[in-house]
Amino acid sequence: MEIFSLDLGNKQTKLKSSKSEYVLPSRYLNQADMPMSVGSSTTNNDLHIYSVPFSDDKYVWGRDIDGLHLDEYLADTIMYGNRYNSEAFKLLANFALGLLASDFKIANNQVLEVVVTAGLPTGDYADQERLRSLLKVLEGQHQVTIDDQIVTVRVRKVYILPQPIGTLYNELLDDQGFIKNKALLDEKVGIVDVGGGTILIDTILNFELSGKNRQQFNTGVNDLYEAIASRN
């Protein structure tokens, strides 16, 4: 059984499996909104056509989606509150699972069974309703068509982790999973994560997240970019 790691961030989507790693924008384009003049871009760039059974439309997604300069048409998953219940997020999550599954030949003619790990901002992680919403999106069987090739993946189990834990493990463990920095086990560690749509400030004490020394701000570098652009 394969393990898929998903970080469906507001600005970037980071994906990993035993086959490969991907970092893509968390935005996609409805194929119907693509002007005819750039219609051939999907063959010349890292862009692919996605479709899923629960939507009648087709969508364009890939590393080069921002290079089309069609910001007014792109479906952006930067949002707060009800993000995990939104249609945009559900589509993005299915695209992500399909992309990772497409690296495995078995997914082309059989059901690829996987375990998924997903990271959440600590504020979202502490919200039981948001956890249930994310589980509902990820669990179960998913069929995704990518450039006319159907892949099927069944998510047998989902593990949801607070994002700061991943940062701590990165500093604590080596590439083989052995402890390389024992001092972190006993220290009070502060982690600041500045993302596209959020700023997370967390404290880890005695290897546990502190429920008191924590802040989550619904702003990030995307707001900074927009503020800079508005001054030009």
C-alpha positions, -999 to +999 in steps of 0.1 A: +000+000+000+014+034-010+016+065+012+006+099-003+016+131+014-006+161+007-001+197+016-030+215-001-019+250+009-036+282-001-009+293-024+010+261-033+001+224-034+030+201-024+026+164-031+048+134-024+048+097-029+075+070-033+076+077-070+079+115-072+073+150-057+053+179-071+049+215-062+021+232-081+000+263-077-033+258-058-052+273-087-067+258-118-086+269-149-119+257-163-111+246-198-141+264-211-125+297-200-093+291-219-091+314-249-086+297-282-054+316-287-037+297-259-055+264-263-023+247-275-004+256-243-014+224-226+008+205-250+038+229-249+039+234-211+035+215-179-003+216-181-029+188-182-066+183-186-084+169-156-120+157-151-139+140-123-172+122-122-189+147-099-184+176-123-195+180-159-166+204-167-130+198-176-101+217-160-065+227-167-039+223-140-001+221-138+031+239-128+027+265-156-009+275-150+002+310-137+022+314-169-010+317-189-016+351-173-053+344-170-057+354-134-093+367-139-103+332-150-084+310-125-103+292-097-083+302-066-085+280-035-073+308-012-102+312+012-109+309+049-136+294+072-154+269+050-125+261+026-126+223+030-163+222+021-159+242-011-162+228-046-128+244-055-110+226-027-127+193-035-116+195-071-080+204-061-078+175-037-090+150-063-066+164-089-038+160-064-047+123-057-050+116-094-017+132-102+002+111-076-017+079-086-008+085-123+028+076-115+017+040-107+009+018-136-015-002-115-038+028-112-045+027-150-063-006-149-069-014-112-076+004-080-045+018-063-049+016-025-032+043-005-028+059+029-028+097+029-011+120+053-022+157+052-009+187+070-032+215+084-027+249+100-029+243+138-061+265+140-078+243+115-064+211+131-080+221+164-114+226+147-133+192+147-157+203+120-129+212+097-112+179+104-144+160+095-148+181+063-113+173+052-117+136+059-149+135+039-131+150+009-101+126+011-115+093+022-129+067-001-125+060-038-115+086-063-116+084-101-097+111-120-092+114-158-059+131-168-054+138-205-079+111-213-062+085-190-084+073-162-067+066-128-085+052-098-073+055-062-089+043-030-078+061+002-080+035+030-068+057+058-061+094+063-037+108+089-040+145+095-011+163+112-006+199+124+018+216+100+044+226+126+050+190+135+064+184+100+088+213+105+100+199+138+105+164+124+126+179+096+149+195+121+148+166+145+154+136+122+179+127+095+170+112+061+169+077+076+145+087+104+170+087+132+173+115+157+201+140+148+193+168+172+183+154+206+183+188+222+150+196+205+133+169+225+136+189+257+136+225+243+108+250+239+106+254+202+089+283+184+078+279+147+067+307+124+052+296+091+045+324+067+024+310+039+004+323+009-028+328+029-019+324+066+007+332+091+011+305+118+029+310+151+032+279+172+051+267+203+061+231+210+070+223+246+080+188+258+073+176+223+037+187+224+019+216+207+010+243+232-027+252+231-020+286+246+010+299+229-005+298+194-017+323+168-031+320+133-036+350+111-056+350+080-031+369+059+001+359+041+025+367+013-004+368-012-018+399+006+017+414+005+020+408-032-014+424-038-005+454-016+028+459-035+010+456-069-017+481-059+010+508-053+024+504-089 
